[in-house]
């Protein structure tokens, strides 16, 4: 490649050693997602303190628990098309700044209404940041390690959510619930400065948008000097038949991608029904079941801790069929969540089941963006991943409202967790339908990895 005038950027990424520059991109995206998880889960951990300080009932918490989820959905749905038009870096950095300022502002809220409004704005930033971090990381990954690296980066989300629980259990008794939100605002502000200085734009995006060769060469030179004499860049890309002229949402909803898109939306939606039903309500439900507030918070924090298993799923997805791998994860999640509801009297068994159930669910959820990033081509990848995450956020809203309604009906803990387990079965079925509609054999999977996922469409960039 070093002596040629033309470089295929994905071939370049595939054949060049993963550089320190790409690891910096990985680290920045990882910390964006980690802080996203921290801020998203924070409201559930401070909920018991809100009940006590403001003297409100549990049903009154519904709006503030759901506010960030509505914001997350709005942010994700808007950010994907924006990033496909304006670039990954600009939207990712701006959205991180939004959730940093709004989360810090939430710590000064004087009423439930103020907190609800600020949580909505926080959610907009959070929802816009995550899909762009995923997309950017995917577009700097070699094909053979794309799912592994994307999943490893996205595992920051459950780690951040779990870390928030442990921090909340320590911080709230000393400094109150406001300290958790203040930390959730200051940390991403520091990260924004680092992103402005070190985060690159997606090179695949720059080629797809026909940006100047000098700009592309300057980024790729940070990975390898092999591009120094290059004046023309091309990109091997996936495109469904008849979809070349389309981009963004039109391509996501085109005939070649529609069934897969809808099934991924459904699977991610159902996974978040479970996640937010558990993460927002488990501290309160466990407290009502007789555990101390601190024990209830610590046990609940075990639930999102297990997302690091996604690294193993990513490794499997790079070698076999991702639809089936994640479907099995959802089925096992349903069994574990059912078990949680039956084990409340046994704290040791409860802790094991919460950790196992969380590991399975978070591994499956964390793997979904990598599945989406591999399914869509560059011209609609940010939109495709963002809309999956955005539509899925309504599952989070549904999960919070579902448990609120079940609690209002005074159903037992076993019954509540049985109902919450059902979406896991639905999610698994959705991915199996996607596999039937877009069948991918082992041979096709290996070919897609070797040839950048299928049909060849060269995007040429002239200029010297």
Protein Blocks (a to p, Z undefined) as FASTA:
>chain_A
ZZpmbdcfklmmmmpccdfklmmmmmmmmmmmmmmmmmmmmmmmmmmmmmmmnopafklm
mmmmmmmmmmmmmmmmmmmmmmmmnojklmmmmmmmmmmmmmmmmmmpcbfklmmmmmmm
mmmmmmmmmmmmmmmmmmmccfklmmmmmmmmmmmmmmmmmmmmmmmmmmmmmnojklmm
mmmmmmmmmmmmmmmmmmccdfklmmmnopafklmmmmmmmmomklmmpcbdcdddddde
hilmggcjllmmmmklmmmmmmmmmmmmmmmmmmmmmmmmmmmmmmmnopafklmmmmmm
mmmmmmmmmmmmmmmmmmmcfklmmmmmmmmmmmmmmmmmmmmmpmklmmmmmmmmmmmm
mmmmmmmmmmmmmmpcfklmmmmmmmmmmmmmmmmmmmmmmmmmmmmnopafklmmmmmm
mmmmmmmmmmmmmmmmmgcdfklmmmmmmnoopaadddddedZZ
